[in-house]
Amino acid sequence: MLLETSHITKKLVGRLDPGKELITSLSDTCRAHAIGAGTIEVFGSLSSVELIAYQKGGEAVPIQKGSGSFTILSSTATVSMYGSEIAIEARCILSANGPLGPQILGGIIKSATIESVDVVLAGFDDMVIERQPNFKEGRFTIEGIRKKSASKSQSLNTPSSPEIAKEAPTKTPEVQSEMSWDDAADLTSQKPTKKKLIPRHERISELNADLAAEMDIDDIDADVELSAGDLLLHPKLGECRVIKVEGDDNARVRLPKGQLRKLSLAICVPIFVENKNGRNIFKVQIN
């Protein structure tokens, strides 16, 4: 069992802008108020919705996708962190008028358009909930809850305040018992050769000219770095949302059907296309 007690809680009450995407609006609100752990209650109605559920093994199954007028009967969301990205899981029960009359729908909100939505957001300022992808179940599960000191809790005033999980200290490799003292001395005296790492934007800079012609893109800005929250237009997987960028080599993305996937940036080269609604959009070139 993994449990922690929060002693510092703040609540935000308000209304979200109509026409905006619900999960994105909730994520932006949490980021603006430096909330890395909390719960959200949602009230009101939606003009479009896409609901999913997960089968055993992690397969995402669509439940409902369409436009209309959906009344929120009950909806609760959790707020946590995945690296530096806000992770929100929202479950709901909706009422909608269908061909056979009123219908009741329920599931996990993959996306939704706000018609009229009020929220009550309870943030836990003295802790950060860390989630990690569970590829077997196809969803995020709580892997850790970190307590924050009072000084850090009081100083949260920037969007980047939710703390990022610290890397475990690197262990010094032990000298094997079969090695002689002379061999160990020689090994210690040798200076380790460090492999020079070439930044990803430099590795793909030489490809940009050719890729621009092949992809029919006039302006490519190689200085725009891929980051969490960006969108990747993959030729086979479709529109993917970047969850986390792991160094210069890999990116964790969420596929259109909800599955999580790890992409190699050496093979799937992201090329910046445009910034739309505050999000950078990249087109993937298979190298």
N, C-alpha and C positions, 0 to 999 in steps of 0.2 A: 504494500500500500504506500502511495506517495501523497503526503498531505503536508500543507503548511498553513499557518494562520497569518492573515493580514491584519495589521493594526492601523494602517493608514489608507483610508479609502476616500476617493473623491467622486462625485457624481456630476455628470453633464446631462442636461435636459434641453431638448431643442427639436427643430424641424429640419429635415434635409431638403435640398433643392429638387423640385420636380424635374423629370426628364433625365436625371443623372443615373448612372449605374449604381445599384445599391451597395454591393460589396466594395467597390472602389471608393465610394463616398464614406463608408464606415472606416475603411483602412486609412484614408486621408485624414479623417477626424482623429483617429487614435494617434497617428504620426504627429499631427499638429499639436496635440496635447501631451505628447511623450508618454503614452500609455502602452506598456508592454505586457500587461496582464489585466484581465477584467472580464466582465460580462455585459451583454447588450440586450435590451428588450426593444422590440420594434412593433409599432402600431400604425395602422392606416391601410393604404391600398397600393397596388402595383398595376402598371399598364401592360407589362409583359413579364414573363417569368420562364426560367428553365430550371426544372427540378431533376435531381438525379438520386440514385441510391446505389449502394455497393453490395455486390454479391460476394459470396465466399470466394476468396482468392483475389479480391481487389478489382474485379471487373465493374466499371461504372455503367449502370443501366439507366437510360433516360426514362423519366416518369411523365413529365409534362413539359412542352415547349410551345409557347404561343402568345398571342396578344389578346387583350380584352380588358376586363376589369376584375382584378383579383383582390378580395378583401382578406386582410391578414387577421385570422382568428387567434393565432398564437405563434410567436416567433422568438427564439432565444439564440444568441450567438455568443461564442467564446472568443477572447482576444489573447493571442500569444505571439511569440517571436520565433521565426525560423531564420537563424543567422541575423541579418540586419533587416529582414523583411517582416512586415506585419502579416500574421496569419489569422484569418477569421473563418470560423466554421459556423454557418448559420443554418438552423433547422426550423421548419415552419409547417403550420397547418393553414391552408387557404380555402376560401369559399369562392366558387366561380359559377356563373350561369352557363350551362352547356345545352346541347340539343335536347337532352332529356330533363332539363330543369337544373336546379342548384346541385352542384357537385362539391365534394370535399376532397382536397388534394393535400398530400403531405410528402416531405422529403427534404433533401439537402439543397440549398439554393446555390446553383452554379453561377447564375447571373439573373438580374432582375432590373427592370426600369421603374424608377420611382414615380408614382402618381401623386400621392400625398402621404408622407411618412413622418411620424414623430418617433424620437428615440430617447431612451433613458440608458445612459452609459455609466457603469460603475467601474472605475479604474483602481487597481491596487498599487499604490505608489511605492510600497516597500518591498515589492518582489517583481521578478520577471519569470514568466512561464515559458519554457523552451519546448518546442515541438520538433519532431523529426519525422520524415516520411516513413510510413510503414508500407513497403511495397507489396507485402502479402495481402494486407487489407485494403490497399489503395487509398489511404487517408493519412492525416497527420495524427500522431499520438503524443501525449505528454511524456517527455523523457527526463525532464528536470525542472525544479522550481528553485530559483536562486533568490535569497534574501538580500536586500540592499540596505546599506547603512543609512542612518537618519540624515546625514549630511548629503549623501548622494540623492536621497529621495527629495530633499528640499531644493536641490539645485537643478531639478529636471525642468528646464524651460526651453529646450530646443528640440526640433523633430528628431535629432539623432541621439537623444538621450537614452532610449532603451538600450541596455547594455548588450554587447555581443558576447557570445560564449567564448571564454578564454581557452586558447589551445593548451593542451597538457604539455608540461615541460618534457623536452626531449631527453631520453635516458642515454647516459654514456655507455657505449658497448663495452662489455667486460672482456678482458683478455683471456682466451681459452687456456685451460690448465696444461694442455699439451705444448704450449709455446715456451721456449726457453727464455731466461732473463735477457740474453743477448738479442734474441729475436724481438722481444718486447721493447728493448731500448732502441733498436733500429726502427721499429714501427712507430714509436713515439716521436723520434727525431724527424721522420718524414713529414713534410708539409702536405696536407691534403690538397688535391687539385680540385678546384671548384668549377663545375660546369657553368658556363656563362648562359644565363637565361635571357632569351630575346623576347621582349614584350610582344604580346599578341598583335597590337596595332602595327608594330614594325614588320612582323612576319607576313601580314596580309597587305601591306602597303604596295608591294610590287604587283599584286594581283588586281588592284583596284581598276586600273586602266582597262584591262581586258574584260573584267567582270562588268564594268559599266556598259561596254558595248554589247556584251552577251545578254545582259539583263535589261537593256533599253532604259537605263537610268542616266539622266543628264548630269546630276550633281551628286557626288559621293563625298561625304565628310568623314574622313578616316579618323578624325580626332574624337568623334563621339564614341565613348566606351559603353559596352554592354553592361547593364546593371539590373538588379532585381526590380521587377515591376514592368520592364520593357516587354514588347511584343515581338515574337519571331514568326515570320511568314515562311514556313517550311514547305517545300514543293510536294512532299508526300504526307507529312503529319498535319498540315494545315496551320491555323493560327495558334501559336503556343505562347503561354505567359511565363516569363522568366521568374523562377522562385529564388534562385541563388546562383551566383557566379563563383566557381571554385578556382581561384587563381587565373592563370592564362590558358588553361587546358580544357576545362569542362564547365558545363552549365546544367543546373537542374531546372526542368521546365514542367509545366502542367499542360497536358494535351487537351484538345477541344472536348474530349469525352470525360475528362477528369483524371486520367491516369497520370502518374508521375514518371518522367523519363530523364535519363542522363545523356546529354549530347556532348560529343567531342568537338571542341571549337577548331581543332585542326582539320576536321573533315567537314563540319557544318560551319562554313565561314560566314559570320554575320556582317551584312553590308547595310549601313544606315540609309534609310529612305526618307523619313520625315518625322516630325514631332506633331502628334495629333492628340488633342485633348490632354496635354501635359505628359504624354507617354511617348517615348522614343520607339519607332517602328523600324525593325531591321528585316531585310530579305535575306534568306539563307541561300548561299551558293554551295552546292556539294562539290568539295575539292577532291 
